[in-house]
Amino acid sequence: MSYDALTIAAIVTAAVLIVVIILIGRSNANNERKMRLLARHLTMMEGNEEAMKLCKDIHKEHPDLCVGLDFTFRENGESVEIDEWNSSKPRPKG
């Protein structure tokens, strides 16, 4: 069985289109996850002054980092602490 150039081009174009659609879908899912995480942290900081102070201290040291994306907080009883540090910048003490 032999295919002409137009058929091969159509098959390759269809395969590339499928891959692009899959990659866009994964990117959108990742963006939605990041937005939910960001919203959860902003809601937590609205009602927690200690979390707000810790966030401000981090932003003084690293102004380009974003809570919920580059670092996350965890409420530990009465206190708040850094849960995950997803940045290559040095993690602050505290």
Distance bins in CASP14 RR format, pairs under 12 A and 6 or more apart:
PFRMAT RR
TARGET T0000
AUTHOR 0000-0000-0000
RMODE 2
METHOD distances of the structure
MODEL  1
1 7 0 0 0 0 0 1 0 0 0 0 0
2 8 0 0 0 0 0 1 0 0 0 0 0
3 9 0 0 0 0 1 0 0 0 0 0 0
3 10 0 0 0 0 1 0 0 0 0 0 0
3 11 1 0 0 1 0 0 0 0 0 0 0
3 12 0 0 0 0 0 1 0 0 0 0 0
4 10 0 0 0 0 1 0 0 0 0 0 0
4 11 0 0 0 0 0 1 0 0 0 0 0
5 11 0 0 0 0 0 1 0 0 0 0 0
5 12 0 0 0 0 0 1 0 0 0 0 0
6 12 0 0 0 0 0 1 0 0 0 0 0
6 13 0 0 0 0 0 1 0 0 0 0 0
7 13 0 0 0 0 0 1 0 0 0 0 0
7 14 0 0 0 0 0 1 0 0 0 0 0
8 14 0 0 0 0 0 1 0 0 0 0 0
8 15 0 0 0 0 0 1 0 0 0 0 0
9 15 0 0 0 0 0 1 0 0 0 0 0
9 16 0 0 0 0 0 1 0 0 0 0 0
10 16 0 0 0 0 0 1 0 0 0 0 0
10 17 0 0 0 0 0 1 0 0 0 0 0
11 17 0 0 0 0 0 1 0 0 0 0 0
11 18 0 0 0 0 0 1 0 0 0 0 0
12 18 0 0 0 0 0 1 0 0 0 0 0
12 19 0 0 0 0 0 1 0 0 0 0 0
13 19 0 0 0 0 0 1 0 0 0 0 0
13 20 0 0 0 0 0 1 0 0 0 0 0
14 20 0 0 0 0 0 1 0 0 0 0 0
14 21 0 0 0 0 0 1 0 0 0 0 0
15 21 0 0 0 0 0 1 0 0 0 0 0
15 22 0 0 0 0 0 1 0 0 0 0 0
16 22 0 0 0 0 0 1 0 0 0 0 0
16 23 0 0 0 0 0 1 0 0 0 0 0
17 23 0 0 0 0 0 1 0 0 0 0 0
17 24 0 0 0 0 0 1 0 0 0 0 0
18 24 0 0 0 0 0 1 0 0 0 0 0
18 25 0 0 0 0 0 1 0 0 0 0 0
19 25 0 0 0 0 0 1 0 0 0 0 0
19 26 0 0 0 0 0 1 0 0 0 0 0
20 26 0 0 0 0 0 1 0 0 0 0 0
20 27 0 0 0 0 0 1 0 0 0 0 0
21 27 0 0 0 0 0 1 0 0 0 0 0
21 28 0 0 0 0 0 1 0 0 0 0 0
22 28 0 0 0 0 0 1 0 0 0 0 0
22 29 0 0 0 0 0 1 0 0 0 0 0
23 29 0 0 0 0 0 1 0 0 0 0 0
23 30 0 0 0 0 0 1 0 0 0 0 0
24 30 0 0 0 0 0 1 0 0 0 0 0
24 31 0 0 0 0 0 1 0 0 0 0 0
25 31 0 0 0 0 1 0 0 0 0 0 0
25 32 0 0 0 0 1 0 0 0 0 0 0
26 32 0 0 0 0 0 1 0 0 0 0 0
26 33 0 0 0 0 0 1 0 0 0 0 0
27 33 0 0 0 0 0 1 0 0 0 0 0
27 34 0 0 0 0 0 1 0 0 0 0 0
28 34 0 0 0 0 0 1 0 0 0 0 0
28 35 0 0 0 0 0 1 0 0 0 0 0
29 35 0 0 0 0 0 1 0 0 0 0 0
29 36 0 0 0 0 0 1 0 0 0 0 0
30 36 0 0 0 0 0 1 0 0 0 0 0
30 37 0 0 0 0 0 1 0 0 0 0 0
30 69 0 0 0 0 0 1 0 0 0 0 0
31 37 0 0 0 0 0 1 0 0 0 0 0
31 38 0 0 0 0 0 1 0 0 0 0 0
31 69 0 0 0 0 0 1 0 0 0 0 0
32 38 0 0 0 0 0 1 0 0 0 0 0
32 39 0 0 0 0 0 1 0 0 0 0 0
33 39 0 0 0 0 0 1 0 0 0 0 0
33 40 0 0 0 0 0 1 0 0 0 0 0
33 68 0 0 0 0 0 1 0 0 0 0 0
33 69 0 0 0 0 0 1 0 0 0 0 0
34 40 0 0 0 0 0 1 0 0 0 0 0
34 41 0 0 0 0 0 1 0 0 0 0 0
34 66 0 0 0 0 1 0 0 0 0 0 0
34 67 0 0 0 0 0 1 0 0 0 0 0
34 68 1 0 0 1 0 0 0 0 0 0 0
34 69 1 0 1 0 0 0 0 0 0 0 0
34 70 0 0 0 0 0 1 0 0 0 0 0
34 72 0 0 0 0 0 1 0 0 0 0 0
34 86 0 0 0 0 0 1 0 0 0 0 0
35 41 0 0 0 0 0 1 0 0 0 0 0
35 42 0 0 0 0 0 1 0 0 0 0 0
35 66 0 0 0 0 0 1 0 0 0 0 0
35 68 0 0 0 0 1 0 0 0 0 0 0
35 69 0 0 0 0 1 0 0 0 0 0 0
36 42 0 0 0 0 0 1 0 0 0 0 0
36 43 0 0 0 0 0 1 0 0 0 0 0
36 68 0 0 0 0 1 0 0 0 0 0 0
36 69 0 0 0 0 0 1 0 0 0 0 0
37 43 0 0 0 0 0 1 0 0 0 0 0
37 44 0 0 0 0 0 1 0 0 0 0 0
37 66 0 0 0 0 0 1 0 0 0 0 0
37 67 0 0 0 0 1 0 0 0 0 0 0
37 68 1 0 1 0 0 0 0 0 0 0 0
37 69 1 0 0 1 0 0 0 0 0 0 0
37 70 0 0 0 0 0 1 0 0 0 0 0
37 71 0 0 0 0 0 1 0 0 0 0 0
37 72 1 0 0 1 0 0 0 0 0 0 0
37 73 0 0 0 0 0 1 0 0 0 0 0
37 83 0 0 0 0 0 1 0 0 0 0 0
37 84 0 0 0 0 1 0 0 0 0 0 0
37 86 0 0 0 0 0 1 0 0 0 0 0
38 44 0 0 0 0 0 1 0 0 0 0 0
38 45 0 0 0 0 0 1 0 0 0 0 0
38 66 1 0 0 1 0 0 0 0 0 0 0
38 67 1 0 0 1 0 0 0 0 0 0 0
38 68 1 0 1 0 0 0 0 0 0 0 0
38 69 1 0 0 1 0 0 0 0 0 0 0
38 70 0 0 0 0 0 1 0 0 0 0 0
38 71 0 0 0 0 0 1 0 0 0 0 0
38 72 0 0 0 0 1 0 0 0 0 0 0
38 73 0 0 0 0 0 1 0 0 0 0 0
39 45 0 0 0 0 0 1 0 0 0 0 0
39 46 0 0 0 0 0 1 0 0 0 0 0
39 67 0 0 0 0 0 1 0 0 0 0 0
39 68 0 0 0 0 1 0 0 0 0 0 0
39 69 0 0 0 0 0 1 0 0 0 0 0
40 46 0 0 0 0 0 1 0 0 0 0 0
40 51 0 0 0 0 0 1 0 0 0 0 0
40 67 0 0 0 0 0 1 0 0 0 0 0
40 68 1 0 0 1 0 0 0 0 0 0 0
40 69 0 0 0 0 0 1 0 0 0 0 0
40 72 0 0 0 0 1 0 0 0 0 0 0
40 73 0 0 0 0 1 0 0 0 0 0 0
40 74 0 0 0 0 0 1 0 0 0 0 0
40 75 0 0 0 0 0 1 0 0 0 0 0
40 83 0 0 0 0 0 1 0 0 0 0 0
41 47 0 0 0 0 0 1 0 0 0 0 0
41 48 0 0 0 0 0 1 0 0 0 0 0
41 51 0 0 0 0 1 0 0 0 0 0 0
41 52 0 0 0 0 0 1 0 0 0 0 0
41 54 0 0 0 0 0 1 0 0 0 0 0
41 55 0 0 0 0 1 0 0 0 0 0 0
41 58 0 0 0 0 0 1 0 0 0 0 0
41 66 0 0 0 0 1 0 0 0 0 0 0
41 67 1 0 1 0 0 0 0 0 0 0 0
41 68 1 0 1 0 0 0 0 0 0 0 0
41 69 0 0 0 0 1 0 0 0 0 0 0
41 70 0 0 0 0 0 1 0 0 0 0 0
41 71 0 0 0 0 1 0 0 0 0 0 0
41 72 1 0 0 1 0 0 0 0 0 0 0
41 73 1 0 0 1 0 0 0 0 0 0 0
41 74 0 0 0 0 0 1 0 0 0 0 0
41 75 0 0 0 0 0 1 0 0 0 0 0
41 80 0 0 0 0 0 1 0 0 0 0 0
41 82 0 0 0 0 0 1 0 0 0 0 0
41 83 0 0 0 0 1 0 0 0 0 0 0
41 84 0 0 0 0 0 1 0 0 0 0 0
42 48 0 0 0 0 0 1 0 0 0 0 0
42 51 0 0 0 0 1 0 0 0 0 0 0
42 52 0 0 0 0 0 1 0 0 0 0 0
42 55 0 0 0 0 1 0 0 0 0 0 0
42 66 0 0 0 0 0 1 0 0 0 0 0
42 67 1 0 0 1 0 0 0 0 0 0 0
42 68 0 0 0 0 1 0 0 0 0 0 0
42 69 0 0 0 0 0 1 0 0 0 0 0
42 72 0 0 0 0 0 1 0 0 0 0 0
42 73 0 0 0 0 0 1 0 0 0 0 0
43 51 0 0 0 0 0 1 0 0 0 0 0
43 52 0 0 0 0 0 1 0 0 0 0 0
43 67 0 0 0 0 0 1 0 0 0 0 0
43 68 0 0 0 0 0 1 0 0 0 0 0
43 73 0 0 0 0 0 1 0 0 0 0 0
43 75 0 0 0 0 0 1 0 0 0 0 0
44 50 0 0 0 0 0 1 0 0 0 0 0
44 51 1 0 1 0 0 0 0 0 0 0 0
44 52 0 0 0 0 1 0 0 0 0 0 0
44 54 0 0 0 0 0 1 0 0 0 0 0
44 55 0 0 0 0 1 0 0 0 0 0 0
44 67 0 0 0 0 1 0 0 0 0 0 0
44 68 0 0 0 0 1 0 0 0 0 0 0
44 72 0 0 0 0 1 0 0 0 0 0 0
44 73 1 0 0 1 0 0 0 0 0 0 0
44 74 0 0 0 0 1 0 0 0 0 0 0
44 75 1 0 0 1 0 0 0 0 0 0 0
44 80 0 0 0 0 1 0 0 0 0 0 0
44 83 0 0 0 0 0 1 0 0 0 0 0
45 51 1 0 1 0 0 0 0 0 0 0 0
45 52 1 0 1 0 0 0 0 0 0 0 0
45 53 0 0 0 0 1 0 0 0 0 0 0
45 54 0 0 0 0 1 0 0 0 0 0 0
45 55 1 0 0 1 0 0 0 0 0 0 0
45 56 0 0 0 0 1 0 0 0 0 0 0
45 58 0 0 0 0 0 1 0 0 0 0 0
45 59 0 0 0 0 0 1 0 0 0 0 0
45 67 1 0 0 1 0 0 0 0 0 0 0
45 68 0 0 0 0 0 1 0 0 0 0 0
45 72 0 0 0 0 0 1 0 0 0 0 0
45 73 1 0 0 1 0 0 0 0 0 0 0
45 75 0 0 0 0 0 1 0 0 0 0 0
45 80 0 0 0 0 1 0 0 0 0 0 0
46 52 0 0 0 0 1 0 0 0 0 0 0
46 55 0 0 0 0 0 1 0 0 0 0 0
47 75 0 0 0 0 0 1 0 0 0 0 0
47 80 0 0 0 0 0 1 0 0 0 0 0
48 54 0 0 0 0 1 0 0 0 0 0 0
48 55 0 0 0 0 1 0 0 0 0 0 0
48 67 0 0 0 0 0 1 0 0 0 0 0
48 73 0 0 0 0 1 0 0 0 0 0 0
48 74 0 0 0 0 0 1 0 0 0 0 0
48 75 1 0 0 1 0 0 0 0 0 0 0
48 76 0 0 0 0 0 1 0 0 0 0 0
48 77 0 0 0 0 0 1 0 0 0 0 0
48 78 0 0 0 0 0 1 0 0 0 0 0
48 79 0 0 0 0 1 0 0 0 0 0 0
48 80 1 0 0 1 0 0 0 0 0 0 0
48 81 0 0 0 0 0 1 0 0 0 0 0
49 55 0 0 0 0 0 1 0 0 0 0 0
49 56 0 0 0 0 0 1 0 0 0 0 0
49 78 0 0 0 0 0 1 0 0 0 0 0
49 79 0 0 0 0 0 1 0 0 0 0 0
49 80 0 0 0 0 1 0 0 0 0 0 0
50 56 0 0 0 0 0 1 0 0 0 0 0
50 57 0 0 0 0 0 1 0 0 0 0 0
50 73 0 0 0 0 1 0 0 0 0 0 0
50 74 0 0 0 0 0 1 0 0 0 0 0
50 75 0 0 0 0 1 0 0 0 0 0 0
50 76 0 0 0 0 0 1 0 0 0 0 0
50 77 0 0 0 0 0 1 0 0 0 0 0
50 78 0 0 0 0 1 0 0 0 0 0 0
50 79 1 0 0 1 0 0 0 0 0 0 0
50 80 1 0 1 0 0 0 0 0 0 0 0
50 81 0 0 0 0 1 0 0 0 0 0 0
50 94 0 0 0 0 0 1 0 0 0 0 0
51 57 0 0 0 0 0 1 0 0 0 0 0
51 58 0 0 0 0 0 1 0 0 0 0 0
51 67 0 0 0 0 1 0 0 0 0 0 0
51 68 0 0 0 0 0 1 0 0 0 0 0
51 71 0 0 0 0 0 1 0 0 0 0 0
51 72 0 0 0 0 0 1 0 0 0 0 0
51 73 1 0 1 0 0 0 0 0 0 0 0
51 74 0 0 0 0 1 0 0 0 0 0 0
51 75 1 0 0 1 0 0 0 0 0 0 0
51 76 0 0 0 0 0 1 0 0 0 0 0
51 78 0 0 0 0 0 1 0 0 0 0 0
51 79 0 0 0 0 1 0 0 0 0 0 0
51 80 1 0 1 0 0 0 0 0 0 0 0
51 81 0 0 0 0 1 0 0 0 0 0 0
51 82 0 0 0 0 0 1 0 0 0 0 0
51 83 0 0 0 0 0 1 0 0 0 0 0
52 58 0 0 0 0 0 1 0 0 0 0 0
52 59 0 0 0 0 0 1 0 0 0 0 0
52 67 0 0 0 0 1 0 0 0 0 0 0
52 73 0 0 0 0 0 1 0 0 0 0 0
52 80 0 0 0 0 1 0 0 0 0 0 0
53 59 0 0 0 0 0 1 0 0 0 0 0
53 60 0 0 0 0 0 1 0 0 0 0 0
53 73 0 0 0 0 0 1 0 0 0 0 0
53 79 0 0 0 0 0 1 0 0 0 0 0
53 80 0 0 0 0 1 0 0 0 0 0 0
53 94 0 0 0 0 0 1 0 0 0 0 0
54 60 0 0 0 0 0 1 0 0 0 0 0
54 61 0 0 0 0 0 1 0 0 0 0 0
54 67 0 0 0 0 1 0 0 0 0 0 0
54 71 0 0 0 0 1 0 0 0 0 0 0
54 72 0 0 0 0 0 1 0 0 0 0 0
54 73 1 0 0 1 0 0 0 0 0 0 0
54 74 0 0 0 0 0 1 0 0 0 0 0
54 75 0 0 0 0 0 1 0 0 0 0 0
54 76 0 0 0 0 0 1 0 0 0 0 0
54 79 0 0 0 0 1 0 0 0 0 0 0
54 80 1 0 1 0 0 0 0 0 0 0 0
54 81 0 0 0 0 1 0 0 0 0 0 0
54 82 1 0 0 1 0 0 0 0 0 0 0
54 83 0 0 0 0 0 1 0 0 0 0 0
54 92 0 0 0 0 1 0 0 0 0 0 0
54 93 0 0 0 0 0 1 0 0 0 0 0
54 94 1 0 0 1 0 0 0 0 0 0 0
55 61 0 0 0 0 0 1 0 0 0 0 0
55 62 0 0 0 0 0 1 0 0 0 0 0
55 63 0 0 0 0 0 1 0 0 0 0 0
55 65 0 0 0 0 1 0 0 0 0 0 0
55 66 0 0 0 0 1 0 0 0 0 0 0
55 67 1 0 1 0 0 0 0 0 0 0 0
55 68 0 0 0 0 1 0 0 0 0 0 0
55 70 0 0 0 0 0 1 0 0 0 0 0
55 71 0 0 0 0 1 0 0 0 0 0 0
55 72 0 0 0 0 0 1 0 0 0 0 0
55 73 1 0 0 1 0 0 0 0 0 0 0
55 80 0 0 0 0 1 0 0 0 0 0 0
55 82 0 0 0 0 1 0 0 0 0 0 0
55 92 0 0 0 0 0 1 0 0 0 0 0
56 62 0 0 0 0 0 1 0 0 0 0 0
56 63 0 0 0 0 0 1 0 0 0 0 0
56 65 0 0 0 0 0 1 0 0 0 0 0
56 67 0 0 0 0 0 1 0 0 0 0 0
56 92 0 0 0 0 0 1 0 0 0 0 0
57 63 0 0 0 0 0 1 0 0 0 0 0
57 65 0 0 0 0 0 1 0 0 0 0 0
57 67 0 0 0 0 0 1 0 0 0 0 0
57 71 0 0 0 0 0 1 0 0 0 0 0
57 80 0 0 0 0 0 1 0 0 0 0 0
57 82 0 0 0 0 0 1 0 0 0 0 0
57 92 1 0 0 1 0 0 0 0 0 0 0
57 93 0 0 0 0 0 1 0 0 0 0 0
57 94 0 0 0 0 1 0 0 0 0 0 0
58 64 0 0 0 0 0 1 0 0 0 0 0
58 65 1 0 0 1 0 0 0 0 0 0 0
58 66 0 0 0 0 1 0 0 0 0 0 0
58 67 1 0 0 1 0 0 0 0 0 0 0
58 68 0 0 0 0 0 1 0 0 0 0 0
58 70 0 0 0 0 1 0 0 0 0 0 0
58 71 1 0 0 1 0 0 0 0 0 0 0
58 72 0 0 0 0 0 1 0 0 0 0 0
58 73 0 0 0 0 1 0 0 0 0 0 0
58 80 0 0 0 0 0 1 0 0 0 0 0
58 81 0 0 0 0 0 1 0 0 0 0 0
58 82 0 0 0 0 1 0 0 0 0 0 0
58 85 0 0 0 0 1 0 0 0 0 0 0
58 87 0 0 0 0 1 0 0 0 0 0 0
58 89 0 0 0 0 1 0 0 0 0 0 0
58 90 0 0 0 0 0 1 0 0 0 0 0
58 91 0 0 0 0 1 0 0 0 0 0 0
58 92 1 0 1 0 0 0 0 0 0 0 0
58 93 0 0 0 0 0 1 0 0 0 0 0
58 94 0 0 0 0 1 0 0 0 0 0 0
59 65 1 0 0 1 0 0 0 0 0 0 0
59 66 0 0 0 0 1 0 0 0 0 0 0
59 67 0 0 0 0 1 0 0 0 0 0 0
59 70 0 0 0 0 0 1 0 0 0 0 0
59 71 0 0 0 0 0 1 0 0 0 0 0
59 89 0 0 0 0 0 1 0 0 0 0 0
59 92 0 0 0 0 0 1 0 0 0 0 0
60 92 0 0 0 0 1 0 0 0 0 0 0
61 71 0 0 0 0 0 1 0 0 0 0 0
61 87 0 0 0 0 0 1 0 0 0 0 0
61 89 0 0 0 0 1 0 0 0 0 0 0
61 90 0 0 0 0 1 0 0 0 0 0 0
61 91 0 0 0 0 0 1 0 0 0 0 0
61 92 1 0 1 0 0 0 0 0 0 0 0
61 93 0 0 0 0 0 1 0 0 0 0 0
61 94 0 0 0 0 0 1 0 0 0 0 0
62 70 1 0 0 1 0 0 0 0 0 0 0
62 71 0 0 0 0 1 0 0 0 0 0 0
62 82 0 0 0 0 0 1 0 0 0 0 0
62 85 0 0 0 0 0 1 0 0 0 0 0
62 86 0 0 0 0 0 1 0 0 0 0 0
62 87 1 0 0 1 0 0 0 0 0 0 0
62 88 0 0 0 0 0 1 0 0 0 0 0
62 89 1 0 1 0 0 0 0 0 0 0 0
62 90 0 0 0 0 1 0 0 0 0 0 0
62 91 0 0 0 0 1 0 0 0 0 0 0
62 92 0 0 0 0 1 0 0 0 0 0 0
63 70 0 0 0 0 0 1 0 0 0 0 0
63 89 0 0 0 0 0 1 0 0 0 0 0
64 70 0 0 0 0 1 0 0 0 0 0 0
64 71 0 0 0 0 0 1 0 0 0 0 0
64 87 0 0 0 0 1 0 0 0 0 0 0
64 88 0 0 0 0 0 1 0 0 0 0 0
64 89 0 0 0 0 1 0 0 0 0 0 0
65 71 1 0 0 1 0 0 0 0 0 0 0
65 72 0 0 0 0 0 1 0 0 0 0 0
65 82 0 0 0 0 0 1 0 0 0 0 0
65 85 0 0 0 0 1 0 0 0 0 0 0
65 86 0 0 0 0 1 0 0 0 0 0 0
65 87 1 0 1 0 0 0 0 0 0 0 0
65 88 0 0 0 0 0 1 0 0 0 0 0
65 89 1 0 0 1 0 0 0 0 0 0 0
65 90 0 0 0 0 0 1 0 0 0 0 0
65 91 0 0 0 0 0 1 0 0 0 0 0
65 92 0 0 0 0 0 1 0 0 0 0 0
66 72 0 0 0 0 0 1 0 0 0 0 0
66 86 0 0 0 0 1 0 0 0 0 0 0
66 87 0 0 0 0 1 0 0 0 0 0 0
67 73 1 0 0 1 0 0 0 0 0 0 0
67 80 0 0 0 0 0 1 0 0 0 0 0
67 82 0 0 0 0 1 0 0 0 0 0 0
67 83 0 0 0 0 0 1 0 0 0 0 0
67 84 0 0 0 0 0 1 0 0 0 0 0
67 85 0 0 0 0 0 1 0 0 0 0 0
67 86 0 0 0 0 0 1 0 0 0 0 0
67 87 0 0 0 0 0 1 0 0 0 0 0
68 74 0 0 0 0 0 1 0 0 0 0 0
68 82 0 0 0 0 0 1 0 0 0 0 0
68 83 0 0 0 0 1 0 0 0 0 0 0
68 84 0 0 0 0 1 0 0 0 0 0 0
68 85 0 0 0 0 0 1 0 0 0 0 0
68 86 0 0 0 0 1 0 0 0 0 0 0
68 87 0 0 0 0 0 1 0 0 0 0 0
69 84 0 0 0 0 0 1 0 0 0 0 0
69 85 0 0 0 0 0 1 0 0 0 0 0
69 86 1 0 0 1 0 0 0 0 0 0 0
69 87 0 0 0 0 1 0 0 0 0 0 0
70 82 0 0 0 0 0 1 0 0 0 0 0
70 84 0 0 0 0 1 0 0 0 0 0 0
70 85 1 0 0 1 0 0 0 0 0 0 0
70 86 1 0 1 0 0 0 0 0 0 0 0
70 87 1 0 1 0 0 0 0 0 0 0 0
70 88 0 0 0 0 1 0 0 0 0 0 0
70 89 0 0 0 0 1 0 0 0 0 0 0
70 91 0 0 0 0 0 1 0 0 0 0 0
70 92 0 0 0 0 0 1 0 0 0 0 0
71 80 0 0 0 0 0 1 0 0 0 0 0
71 81 0 0 0 0 0 1 0 0 0 0 0
71 82 1 0 1 0 0 0 0 0 0 0 0
71 83 1 0 0 1 0 0 0 0 0 0 0
71 84 1 0 0 1 0 0 0 0 0 0 0
71 85 1 0 1 0 0 0 0 0 0 0 0
71 86 1 0 0 1 0 0 0 0 0 0 0
71 87 1 0 0 1 0 0 0 0 0 0 0
71 88 0 0 0 0 0 1 0 0 0 0 0
71 89 0 0 0 0 1 0 0 0 0 0 0
71 90 0 0 0 0 0 1 0 0 0 0 0
71 91 0 0 0 0 1 0 0 0 0 0 0
71 92 0 0 0 0 1 0 0 0 0 0 0
71 94 0 0 0 0 0 1 0 0 0 0 0
72 80 0 0 0 0 0 1 0 0 0 0 0
72 81 0 0 0 0 0 1 0 0 0 0 0
72 82 1 0 0 1 0 0 0 0 0 0 0
72 83 1 0 1 0 0 0 0 0 0 0 0
72 84 1 0 1 0 0 0 0 0 0 0 0
72 85 0 0 0 0 1 0 0 0 0 0 0
72 86 1 0 0 1 0 0 0 0 0 0 0
72 87 0 0 0 0 0 1 0 0 0 0 0
73 79 0 0 0 0 0 1 0 0 0 0 0
73 80 1 0 1 0 0 0 0 0 0 0 0
73 81 1 0 0 1 0 0 0 0 0 0 0
73 82 1 0 0 1 0 0 0 0 0 0 0
73 83 1 0 1 0 0 0 0 0 0 0 0
73 84 0 0 0 0 1 0 0 0 0 0 0
73 85 0 0 0 0 0 1 0 0 0 0 0
73 94 0 0 0 0 0 1 0 0 0 0 0
74 80 1 0 0 1 0 0 0 0 0 0 0
74 81 1 0 1 0 0 0 0 0 0 0 0
74 82 1 0 0 1 0 0 0 0 0 0 0
74 83 1 1 0 0 0 0 0 0 0 0 0
74 84 0 0 0 0 1 0 0 0 0 0 0
74 85 0 0 0 0 0 1 0 0 0 0 0
75 81 0 0 0 0 1 0 0 0 0 0 0
75 82 0 0 0 0 0 1 0 0 0 0 0
75 83 0 0 0 0 1 0 0 0 0 0 0
76 82 0 0 0 0 0 1 0 0 0 0 0
76 83 0 0 0 0 1 0 0 0 0 0 0
76 94 0 0 0 0 0 1 0 0 0 0 0
79 94 0 0 0 0 1 0 0 0 0 0 0
80 94 0 0 0 0 1 0 0 0 0 0 0
81 91 0 0 0 0 0 1 0 0 0 0 0
81 92 0 0 0 0 0 1 0 0 0 0 0
81 93 0 0 0 0 0 1 0 0 0 0 0
81 94 1 0 0 1 0 0 0 0 0 0 0
82 91 1 0 0 1 0 0 0 0 0 0 0
82 92 1 0 0 1 0 0 0 0 0 0 0
82 93 0 0 0 0 1 0 0 0 0 0 0
82 94 1 0 0 1 0 0 0 0 0 0 0
83 91 0 0 0 0 0 1 0 0 0 0 0
83 94 0 0 0 0 0 1 0 0 0 0 0
84 91 0 0 0 0 1 0 0 0 0 0 0
85 91 1 0 1 0 0 0 0 0 0 0 0
85 92 0 0 0 0 1 0 0 0 0 0 0
85 93 0 0 0 0 0 1 0 0 0 0 0
85 94 0 0 0 0 0 1 0 0 0 0 0
END
